[in-house]
């Protein structure tokens, strides 16, 4: 199975999602007790829809990844390409990104999901109330609250706290994705 995490620039959210996946996969492999075929057969990557090619992961994304014990220092932004569209699962951060992928690539509805859809709605609502103040001005907070449902908003240019809030959402969703793909309850 191949999966790809997709965001806009491939410097903030999708690299964090890939780092979270690597950690979750390692943790789940330990729980599968020698029967980790489900994880060994999953190839994961990340890409952006409009990246600055070769750009490093955002400084705050690297900081958050280090807090998790992951290293994004070698990450370089890459473009979502036709080979990514052939992945079994394309995980976008927003509905708009999913629409762009659908508009420009021949992908089936079964291939594309919002990463945020892997979080229970009650948790998403609670996070919207908790994290909205981190997104700055009142109009930005309103946008955050409007899109809390399944979108994971871009912390690009925001504070470390905004990146950490985004990372909490990403990691929890990736953990649930791992459970779904392997059938393991973590």
C-alpha positions in Angstrom: 0.0 0.0 0.0 1.2 3.5 -0.8 0.0 6.6 1.0 0.9 10.3 0.5 0.3 13.2 2.9 -0.5 16.4 0.9 -0.5 20.0 1.9 0.2 23.3 0.1 3.9 23.9 0.4 5.2 20.6 1.8 7.1 22.4 4.5 4.7 22.4 7.5 1.8 20.0 7.7 2.6 17.1 5.3 6.2 16.7 6.6 4.8 16.6 10.2 2.2 14.0 9.1 4.9 11.9 7.5 7.1 12.2 10.7 4.0 11.3 12.8 3.4 8.3 10.5 6.9 7.0 11.0 6.6 7.2 14.7 3.1 5.6 14.8 4.2 2.9 12.4 7.1 2.1 14.7 4.9 2.0 17.8 2.3 -0.1 16.1 4.9 -2.6 14.8 5.9 -3.2 18.4 2.3 -4.0 19.2 1.9 -6.4 16.3 4.4 -8.8 17.8 6.2 -10.1 14.8 3.2 -9.8 12.5 4.0 -6.4 11.2 3.4 -7.2 7.6 0.5 -4.7 7.5 3.0 -1.9 8.3 6.0 -3.2 6.3 3.9 -3.1 3.2 2.9 0.6 3.7 5.1 3.1 1.8 4.5 6.7 2.9 5.6 10.0 1.5 4.6 13.6 1.5 4.2 16.3 -1.3 2.9 19.8 -1.8 0.5 21.2 -4.4 2.4 24.5 -4.8 5.8 24.0 -3.1 9.0 26.0 -3.4 10.9 23.0 -4.7 13.7 21.9 -2.4 12.7 24.2 0.5 13.5 22.8 3.9 10.8 22.0 6.4 9.6 25.1 8.3 11.7 25.9 11.4 8.7 25.4 13.7 7.9 22.1 12.0 11.4 20.9 12.6 11.1 22.0 16.3 7.9 20.1 16.8 9.3 17.0 15.1 12.4 17.1 17.4 10.0 17.2 20.3 8.5 14.0 19.0 12.0 12.4 18.5 11.8 12.8 14.7 14.2 14.6 12.4 13.0 16.8 9.5 16.4 18.5 8.9 16.9 16.6 5.7 13.3 17.1 4.4 13.0 19.0 1.1 9.7 20.2 -0.4 8.5 18.2 -3.4 5.6 18.6 -5.8 2.6 16.4 -6.0 3.2 14.4 -9.2 1.2 11.9 -11.3 2.9 9.0 -9.4 1.5 10.4 -6.2 -2.0 10.3 -7.7 -1.5 6.5 -8.2 -1.2 6.1 -4.4 -3.7 3.9 -2.6 -4.5 6.7 -0.2 -4.0 10.4 -0.7 -4.4 12.3 2.6 -4.9 16.1 2.2 -5.1 18.6 5.0 -8.0 20.6 3.6 -11.1 20.1 1.4 -9.7 22.7 -1.0 -6.6 20.6 -1.5 -8.7 17.5 -2.1 -10.6 19.4 -4.7 -7.4 20.5 -6.4 -6.1 16.9 -6.6 -9.4 15.7 -8.0 -9.5 18.5 -10.6 -6.0 17.9 -11.9 -5.4 14.2 -11.5 -7.3 11.1 -12.3 -8.1 9.9 -8.8 -11.0 7.9 -7.5 -13.1 9.0 -4.5 -11.9 5.9 -2.7 -8.3 7.2 -2.9 -8.6 10.6 -1.3 -9.4 11.5 2.3 -9.0 14.4 4.6 -6.5 13.5 7.2 -8.7 15.4 9.7 -11.5 13.0 9.1 -9.7 10.5 11.2 -10.4 12.5 14.4 -13.7 12.1 16.3 -15.9 15.2 15.7 -16.2 16.0 19.4 -12.4 16.3 19.7 -12.3 18.6 16.6 -14.9 20.9 18.1 -13.1 21.1 21.4 -9.8 21.8 19.5 -11.4 24.6 17.5 -12.3 26.4 20.7 -8.9 25.8 22.2 -6.7 26.6 19.2 -8.5 29.5 17.5 -6.8 32.2 19.6 -3.4 31.0 18.3 -4.3 32.0 14.8 -4.0 35.7 15.5 -6.5 38.3 14.4 -10.3 37.9 14.9 -10.9 37.3 11.2 -8.3 34.5 11.2 -9.8 33.0 14.3 -13.2 33.0 12.6 -11.7 31.2 9.6 -10.2 28.6 11.9 -13.5 28.0 13.7 -15.3 27.8 10.4 -12.9 25.1 9.1 -12.4 23.0 12.2 -14.6 20.2 11.0 -12.1 18.2 8.9 -9.5 20.7 7.7 -6.1 21.0 9.3 -5.3 24.7 8.8 -1.9 25.8 7.7 0.3 27.3 10.5 2.7 28.8 8.0 4.1 32.0 9.4 2.4 31.6 12.8 3.9 31.1 16.2 5.5 27.9 17.5 2.3 27.4 19.6 0.2 27.4 16.5 2.5 24.7 15.0 2.3 22.7 18.1 -1.5 23.0 18.1 -1.5 21.9 14.4 0.8 19.0 15.3 -1.5 17.8 18.0 -4.3 17.5 15.4 -2.0 15.8 12.9 -0.5 13.3 15.3 -3.9 12.2 16.7 -5.3 11.8 13.2 -2.3 9.8 12.0 -2.5 7.6 15.1 -6.1 6.8 14.2 -5.2 6.3 10.6 -2.6 3.7 11.7 -5.3 1.9 13.8 -7.6 1.8 10.8 -5.0 0.5 8.4 -3.6 -2.2 10.8 -6.7 -3.0 12.9 -4.6 -2.4 16.0 -6.1 -0.6 19.0 -3.5 1.7 20.5 
